Amino acid sequence: MGGSKNEKNIISTLKEGDENTFKHIYSANYDKLCKYVYSLSNNASLAEDVVQDTLMYLWQKREDMHIRSSVSAYLYRSAFNRYMDICRKEKRQKTLMDDLKLSAIIEFEGFEEDKKEQYFVLLENIINKLPEKRKEIFILNKINSYKYKEIADMKGISVRTVESQIRKALITIRKEVTQLKFSNNQRV
């Protein structure tokens, strides 16, 4: 029973914004959580990122959180959920990149078979050469599957600006792809 009362006290003082309580939670759980996430991911850097994000989320949302068990159990569950979100996002990105590659195959029909992989790399390079803001918006929409409204809210811009940036990115990509097709046909 004493542990339960102490746990309620920790949660209460954390919700009130007591930094010492947060520091205690952080130091008591950081290494254990890193080992746990590492056991899932086999990636030390990812494990640290997940744990830091989890702990920062705990601090940022401390006033609104509803911990029904212990803080430690809450953190393990949160770290697991955050890790799974990353896995789902990576799977979605891979699927979208595969779709993009399939579209590129159709676009690059005229290219020699042995050069197609080079063109996939070139397509990635085209995307990477977009202006930073445009590239970020394009990736958020086309690779991470965010809706225009979500991107607008994230970036503090209008939906029209998002639409414009996506349209300009697609125009640039199509232009570059067309130039590649043309220069490939000239060499044949």
N, C-alpha and C positions, 0 to 999 in steps of 0.2 A: 504493500500500500504506500509506503514512503516513497518508492520510486515513481509511482503514479502521481503523487502530489508534487514531487520535484519536476516531473515531466510537464505537468500543467503550469508550474511556475515558469519553466523555461519558455514554453509556448507563449505565456502571457507577457513576459518581459520582452520577448522577441517582437511580438505584435506591437508593443509600445515603442519599439525602435531602439532598444538597448543594444548599443554596438558591442559591448563586452559579451553579451549573450551570443550575438552572432559570431564573434571571433571564437568563442568557445565551441560553438556548433561546427564552425568551419574547421578548426584545428582537430576536433575530435572525430570528424567524419571524412575529411579530404582524402587521406591516404587509403582508407578502407574502400571508399567509393571508387577511387582511381583503380584499385586492384579489381574491384567487381566489374567495372566497365571494360577494363583491359581483358578480363576473362571472357567477355562477350565479343569483343572486337579484335583482339590481338593487335591493337594499335595504340601505343602509349600516348601519342600526341592527341589522337581522337579522344581517348579516355580522359585526358586532362581537360580538353575543351568541353566535353560533356559535363564533367563534374563542376568546372568553373561556372558554366552556364546554369547548371542546376542550382548551385549555391547562390549565384547572383539573383536568379529568379525567386528563390526563397526570400532573399532580403527585399527585393523590389515589391513583391506581392504579400509581404508579411501580414499586412493589415487585413487582407481579404482571404487568407488561406484558412482551410478547415482541416486541421490535423486530427484524425480520429484515433490514431495509434501513437507511436512515438515519433519524434522528429527524425530519428535515424531510419525508421521504416518508411516514413514519408519520403525521405531523400533517396533511399534505394529505389522506391517505386518511381519517383520522378526521374531519376537518372536512367532507369530502364526505359521509361516512356520516351524520354528525349533521345536516347540512343536508337530506339525503334523508329522514331520520326525521321532521323537522319538516314537510316537504312531504307525506309520507304521513299524518301526524297531522292536518294542515290539511284534506287531502282527506277523511279519515274524518269530521272534525268537520262539514264542509260537507254530506256525505252524510247524516249523522245529523240535522243541522238541517233538511235538505230533507225527511227522513222525519217529523221533528217538525212541519214545516209541513203536510205531507200529512195527518197525523193531525189537525192543527188545522183543516184544510179540512173534514174529516169532522165534527169537533165543531162547527164554525161553519157547518154547512149552512144554518141558518136566517138567517144574516146576509146583508145585501145585498151583492151582488158588489163594488161599488165601495168597501166598507168592510173587506173581508177583509185587505188589506195592513195596515190600522190594527190589526186584531186580532192579526196576527202580531207586530207591534211590542209590543202589549200583553202577549202571551204571553212575549216576551223580558223585558219589564219585570217580569212576575210572577216569573219565575225569578230575576231580579236582586234582587228584594225579599226573597227567602228569607233567613233568618239565614245569616251568612257560612259557618259550618261546614257547614250543611245544603246550601247552594248549591254549595260546593266539592265535597262528596261526590257530589251529584246530577250535576254536570257531569263529574266524573271517571268516573262510571258510564255515564250516558246519552249523553254527547257524546264523551268520550275512550275509551269502551269498556273501562275497567278493570273487572276482576272484583271482587266484594266483598272477597275475601281479599287481593287486591293493595292495595286501598284501605286495608283494616284495617292491613296491614303498613306502608304508607307513613305513615299517620297515627298509628300506635301505639295503635289502638283495637281493640275486638273486632268480629268479623264481625256480631254481633247489633246493635251500635251502628250499623254501616253500613246494615244492613237497615232498622233503625228510622228512620234519617235519610232514606233513599230513600222509604220508605213515607209519612212525614210530608210530604216534599216533594211527592209525587204527590197526596196528599190536598189540600194547599193549592192546587196547580195546578188540580185538578179542581173544587174549590170556587169558585175565582176564575173559571174558564171557565164554569161553570154560572151564576154570577151575571151574567157578561157576556151569556150567551145569554138569560137571563131578562130582563135590562134591555133587550136588543135586541128581544125579542118584545113587550115592553110598548110600545115606541115604534112598532111597525108598525101 
